[in-house]
Amino acid sequence: MKVRARKFEGRCARHKRYNPAVDGPGAIRGGCPRCRLLLEIWEASLCLNGLIRSFDPKYDDLKRPVEKAPAVDPRQMSLID
């Protein structure tokens, strides 16, 4: 099952500097509906991450998978072959 393949970068058209991760719900000006949606998306992502970690505590989503380097660089031409 693939869940976290989507990257979301959303901003409010009126309040471009609002960041729900940093500012929180208290920084929403005038009850802006788009800022509220951003906050709800942020809270839902935190809930999803918590559920994934409770399902598999050993899962570490902060580390990228390490790809092993090939023994021979495929870009290097061999003069012997």
C-alpha distances in whole Angstrom, upper triangle without the diagonal:
4,6,10,10,13,17,19,23,25,29,31,34,37,35,34,34,32,29,28,27,30,33,31,32,36,36,35,38,40,37,35,32,30,30,29,26,25,26,24,21,22,22,18,17,19,18,14,15,17,14,12,15,16,13,14,17,17,14,16,15,18,19,18,17,21,22,24,27,29,32,34,33,33,35,38,40,42,46,46,44
4,6,7,10,13,16,19,22,25,28,31,33,32,31,31,29,26,25,24,28,30,29,30,33,33,32,36,37,34,32,30,27,28,27,24,23,24,22,19,19,20,17,15,17,17,13,13,16,14,12,15,17,15,15,17,17,14,15,13,16,17,16,15,19,20,23,26,27,31,33,32,31,32,36,38,40,44,45,43
4,6,8,11,13,17,19,22,25,28,30,29,28,28,26,23,22,21,24,26,25,26,30,30,29,32,34,31,29,26,24,24,23,20,19,20,18,15,16,16,13,11,14,13,10,10,13,12,10,13,15,14,14,17,17,14,14,12,15,17,16,16,20,22,25,28,30,33,35,34,33,34,38,40,43,46,47,45
4,6,8,10,14,16,20,23,26,28,27,25,25,23,20,19,18,21,24,23,24,28,27,27,30,32,29,27,25,23,22,22,19,17,18,17,14,14,15,13,10,12,13,9,9,13,13,10,13,16,15,15,16,17,13,13,10,12,14,13,14,18,20,23,26,28,32,33,32,32,33,36,39,41,45,46,44
4,7,10,13,16,20,23,25,28,27,25,25,24,21,21,20,23,25,25,26,30,29,28,31,33,31,28,26,23,23,24,20,19,20,19,15,16,18,15,13,15,16,13,13,17,16,14,16,19,18,18,20,19,15,15,12,14,15,13,14,18,19,22,24,27,30,31,30,29,30,33,36,39,42,44,42
4,6,10,12,16,19,21,24,23,21,22,21,19,18,18,21,23,23,24,27,26,25,28,30,28,25,23,20,20,21,17,15,17,17,13,14,16,14,11,15,16,13,14,17,17,16,18,21,20,20,22,22,18,17,14,15,17,15,17,20,21,25,27,29,33,34,32,31,32,35,38,41,44,46,44
4,7,10,13,17,19,22,21,18,19,18,15,16,15,18,20,20,22,25,24,23,26,28,26,23,22,18,18,19,16,14,16,16,12,12,15,14,11,14,16,14,14,18,19,17,19,22,22,22,23,23,19,17,14,14,16,15,17,20,22,25,27,30,33,34,32,31,32,35,38,41,44,46,45
4,6,10,13,15,18,17,15,16,15,13,13,13,16,18,18,19,22,20,20,22,24,22,19,18,14,14,16,13,10,13,13,10,10,14,13,11,14,16,14,15,18,19,18,20,23,24,24,25,25,22,20,16,17,19,18,21,24,25,29,31,33,37,38,35,35,35,38,41,44,48,49,48
4,7,10,13,15,14,12,13,12,10,12,12,14,16,16,18,21,19,18,20,22,21,18,17,13,13,15,13,10,13,14,11,11,15,15,13,15,18,17,17,21,22,21,23,26,27,27,27,28,24,22,18,18,21,20,23,26,27,31,32,35,38,39,36,36,36,39,42,45,48,50,49
4,7,9,12,11,9,11,10,9,11,12,14,15,15,16,19,16,15,17,19,17,14,13,10,10,12,10,7,11,12,10,10,14,14,13,16,18,18,19,22,23,23,25,27,28,29,29,30,27,25,21,21,24,23,26,29,31,34,36,38,42,42,40,40,39,43,45,49,52,54,53
4,6,9,8,6,8,7,8,10,12,13,13,14,15,17,14,13,14,16,15,12,12,8,8,11,10,8,11,13,12,12,15,16,16,18,21,21,21,24,26,26,27,30,31,32,32,33,30,28,24,24,26,26,29,32,34,37,38,41,45,45,42,42,42,45,48,51,54,57,55
4,5,5,5,8,7,9,11,14,15,13,14,14,15,13,11,11,13,12,9,9,6,6,10,9,8,11,13,13,14,16,18,18,20,22,23,24,26,28,28,30,32,33,34,34,36,32,31,27,27,30,30,33,36,37,41,42,45,48,49,46,46,45,49,52,55,58,60,59
4,6,6,10,10,12,14,18,18,17,18,17,18,15,13,13,14,14,10,11,8,9,13,12,12,15,17,16,17,20,21,21,24,26,26,27,30,31,32,33,36,37,38,38,39,36,34,30,30,33,32,35,38,39,43,44,47,50,50,47,47,46,49,52,56,59,61,60
4,6,9,9,13,15,18,18,16,17,16,16,13,11,10,11,12,9,11,9,9,13,13,13,15,18,18,18,21,23,23,25,27,28,29,31,33,34,35,37,38,39,39,41,38,36,33,32,35,35,38,40,42,46,47,49,53,53,50,50,49,52,55,59,62,64,63
4,6,6,9,11,15,14,12,13,13,14,10,9,8,11,11,9,11,9,8,11,13,11,13,16,16,16,19,21,21,22,25,26,27,28,31,31,32,35,36,37,37,38,35,33,30,29,32,32,36,38,40,44,45,48,51,52,49,49,48,51,54,57,60,63,62
4,6,8,11,14,13,12,14,15,16,12,11,12,14,15,12,13,11,9,13,14,11,14,17,16,16,19,21,20,22,24,25,25,28,30,30,31,34,35,36,36,36,34,31,28,27,30,30,33,35,37,41,41,44,48,48,45,45,44,47,51,54,57,59,58
4,6,10,12,10,9,12,14,14,10,11,11,15,15,13,15,13,10,14,15,12,13,17,16,15,18,21,20,21,24,25,25,27,29,30,30,33,35,35,34,35,32,30,27,25,28,29,32,34,37,40,41,44,47,48,45,45,44,47,51,54,57,59,58
4,6,9,8,7,9,10,11,7,8,9,13,13,11,12,10,7,10,12,9,10,13,13,12,15,17,17,18,21,22,22,24,26,27,28,30,32,32,32,33,31,28,25,24,27,28,32,34,36,40,41,44,48,48,46,46,46,49,52,55,58,60,59
4,6,6,6,7,10,11,9,10,12,16,15,13,14,12,9,11,12,8,8,12,11,9,12,15,14,14,18,19,19,20,23,24,24,26,28,29,28,29,27,25,22,21,24,25,28,31,33,37,38,41,44,45,43,44,43,46,49,52,56,58,57
4,5,5,5,7,9,8,9,12,15,14,13,13,11,8,9,10,7,5,9,9,7,9,12,12,12,14,16,16,18,20,21,22,24,26,27,26,28,25,23,21,20,24,25,28,31,34,37,39,42,45,46,44,45,45,48,51,54,57,59,58
4,6,6,9,12,11,12,16,19,17,16,17,15,12,12,13,10,8,11,10,7,9,12,11,10,13,15,14,16,19,19,19,21,24,24,23,25,22,20,18,17,20,22,25,28,31,34,36,39,42,44,42,43,43,45,49,52,55,57,56
4,6,10,11,9,12,15,18,18,17,18,16,13,14,15,12,11,14,14,11,12,16,15,13,17,19,18,19,22,23,22,24,27,27,26,27,25,23,21,19,22,24,28,30,33,36,38,41,44,45,43,44,44,47,50,53,56,58,58
4,7,7,6,8,11,15,14,14,16,15,11,12,14,11,10,13,14,12,13,16,16,15,18,20,20,21,24,25,25,27,29,30,29,30,28,26,24,22,26,28,31,34,36,40,41,45,48,49,47,48,47,50,54,56,60,62,61
4,6,6,8,11,14,13,13,14,14,10,10,12,10,7,11,12,10,10,14,14,13,15,18,18,18,21,23,23,24,27,28,27,29,27,25,23,22,26,28,31,34,37,40,42,45,49,50,48,49,49,51,55,58,61,63,62
4,6,6,9,12,10,11,12,12,9,8,11,10,7,10,12,11,10,14,15,15,16,19,20,20,22,24,25,26,28,30,29,31,29,28,26,25,29,31,34,37,40,43,45,48,52,53,51,52,51,54,58,61,64,66,65
4,6,8,11,10,12,14,14,11,11,14,13,10,13,16,14,14,18,19,18,20,23,23,23,26,28,28,29,32,33,32,34,32,31,29,28,32,33,37,40,42,46,48,51,54,55,53,54,54,57,60,63,66,68,67
4,6,9,10,10,13,13,9,10,13,12,10,14,16,14,15,18,19,19,21,23,24,24,27,29,29,30,33,34,33,35,33,31,29,28,31,33,36,39,41,45,46,50,53,54,52,52,52,55,58,61,64,66,66
4,7,6,6,9,9,6,7,11,10,9,12,14,14,15,17,19,19,21,23,24,25,27,29,29,31,33,34,34,36,34,32,29,29,32,33,37,40,42,46,47,50,54,55,52,53,52,55,59,62,65,67,66
4,6,6,10,11,8,10,13,13,13,15,17,17,18,21,22,23,24,27,28,29,31,32,33,35,37,38,38,40,37,36,33,32,36,37,40,43,45,49,50,53,57,57,55,55,55,58,61,64,67,69,69
4,5,9,11,10,10,14,15,14,16,19,19,20,22,24,25,26,28,30,30,32,34,35,36,38,40,40,42,40,38,36,35,39,40,43,46,48,52,53,56,60,60,58,58,57,61,64,67,70,72,71
4,6,9,8,7,11,12,12,13,16,17,17,19,21,22,23,25,27,28,29,31,32,33,35,37,37,39,37,36,33,33,37,38,41,44,46,50,52,55,58,59,57,57,56,60,63,66,69,71,70
4,6,5,6,9,10,11,12,14,16,17,18,20,21,23,24,26,27,29,31,32,33,35,37,37,39,36,35,32,32,35,36,39,42,44,48,49,52,56,56,54,54,53,57,60,63,66,68,67
4,5,5,6,9,10,10,12,14,15,16,18,20,21,22,24,26,27,28,30,31,33,35,35,37,34,33,31,31,34,35,38,41,43,46,48,51,54,55,53,53,52,56,59,62,65,67,66
4,5,5,6,9,10,11,12,14,15,17,19,20,21,23,24,26,27,29,30,32,33,34,35,32,31,28,28,31,32,35,38,40,43,45,48,51,52,49,49,49,52,55,58,61,64,62
4,5,5,6,9,10,11,12,14,15,17,18,20,21,23,24,26,27,29,30,32,32,34,31,30,27,26,30,30,34,37,39,42,44,47,50,51,49,49,48,52,55,58,61,63,62
4,5,5,6,9,10,10,12,14,15,16,18,20,21,23,24,26,27,29,30,31,33,30,29,26,27,30,31,34,37,39,43,45,48,51,52,50,50,50,53,57,60,63,65,63
4,5,5,6,9,10,10,12,14,15,16,18,20,21,22,24,26,27,29,29,31,28,27,25,25,29,29,32,35,37,41,43,45,49,50,48,48,48,51,54,57,60,62,61
4,5,5,6,9,10,11,12,14,15,17,19,20,21,23,24,26,27,27,29,26,25,22,22,26,26,29,32,34,38,40,43,46,47,45,45,45,48,51,54,57,59,58
4,5,5,6,9,10,11,12,14,15,17,18,20,21,23,24,26,26,28,25,24,22,22,25,26,30,33,35,39,41,44,47,48,46,47,47,50,53,56,59,61,60
4,5,5,6,9,10,10,12,14,15,16,18,20,21,22,24,25,27,25,24,21,22,26,27,29,33,35,39,41,44,47,49,47,47,47,50,53,56,60,61,60
4,6,5,6,9,10,10,12,14,15,16,18,20,21,23,23,25,22,21,19,19,23,23,26,30,32,35,38,40,44,45,43,43,43,47,50,53,56,58,56
4,5,5,6,9,10,11,13,14,15,17,19,20,21,21,23,21,19,17,17,21,22,25,28,30,34,36,39,42,44,42,42,43,46,49,52,55,57,56
4,5,5,6,9,10,11,12,14,15,17,18,20,20,22,20,20,18,18,22,23,26,29,32,36,38,41,44,46,44,45,45,48,52,54,58,59,58
4,5,5,6,9,10,10,12,14,15,16,18,19,21,19,19,17,18,21,23,25,28,31,34,37,40,43,45,43,43,44,47,50,53,57,58,56
4,5,5,6,9,10,11,12,14,15,17,17,19,16,16,13,14,18,19,21,25,27,31,33,36,39,41,40,40,41,44,47,49,53,54,53
4,5,5,6,9,10,11,12,14,15,15,17,15,15,13,14,17,19,22,25,28,31,34,37,40,42,41,41,42,45,48,51,54,56,54
4,5,5,6,9,10,11,12,14,15,17,15,16,14,16,20,21,23,27,30,33,36,39,42,44,43,43,44,47,50,53,56,57,56
4,5,5,6,9,10,11,12,13,16,13,14,12,15,18,19,21,24,27,30,33,36,39,41,40,40,41,44,47,50,53,54,53
4,5,5,6,9,10,11,11,13,10,10,9,11,14,16,18,21,24,27,30,33,36,39,38,38,39,42,45,47,51,52,51
4,5,5,6,9,10,10,13,11,12,11,13,16,19,20,24,27,30,33,36,39,41,40,41,42,45,48,50,54,55,53
4,5,5,6,9,10,13,11,13,13,15,18,20,21,25,27,30,34,36,39,42,41,41,43,46,49,51,54,55,54
4,5,5,6,8,10,8,10,10,13,15,17,18,21,24,27,30,32,35,38,37,38,39,42,45,47,51,51,50
4,5,5,5,8,6,8,9,12,14,16,17,20,23,26,29,32,35,38,37,38,40,42,45,47,51,51,50
4,6,6,9,9,12,13,15,18,20,21,24,27,29,33,35,38,41,40,41,43,46,49,50,54,54,53
4,6,9,9,12,13,16,18,20,20,23,26,28,32,34,37,39,39,40,42,44,47,49,52,53,51
4,5,6,9,11,14,15,17,17,20,22,25,28,31,33,36,36,37,39,41,44,46,49,50,48
4,5,8,11,13,14,17,17,20,23,25,28,31,33,36,36,37,39,42,45,46,50,50,49
4,6,10,12,12,14,14,16,19,21,25,28,30,33,33,34,36,38,41,43,46,47,45
4,6,9,10,11,12,15,17,20,23,26,29,31,31,32,34,36,39,41,45,45,44
4,6,6,9,10,13,16,19,22,25,27,30,30,31,32,35,38,40,43,44,43
4,6,7,9,13,16,19,22,25,28,30,29,30,31,34,37,39,43,44,42
4,6,10,12,15,18,21,24,27,29,28,29,30,33,36,38,42,43,42
4,6,8,12,15,17,21,23,26,25,26,27,30,33,35,38,40,39
4,6,9,12,15,18,21,23,22,23,24,27,30,32,36,37,36
4,6,10,12,15,18,21,20,21,22,25,28,30,34,34,33
4,6,9,12,15,17,17,18,20,22,25,27,31,31,31
4,6,9,12,14,14,15,17,19,22,24,27,28,27
4,6,9,12,12,13,16,17,20,21,25,25,25
4,6,8,8,10,12,14,17,18,22,22,22
4,5,6,8,11,12,14,15,19,19,18
4,7,9,12,12,14,14,17,17,17
4,6,9,8,10,10,14,14,14
4,5,6,9,10,14,15,15
4,6,8,10,13,15,13
4,6,10,13,15,14
4,6,10,12,12
4,6,9,9
4,5,6
4,6
4
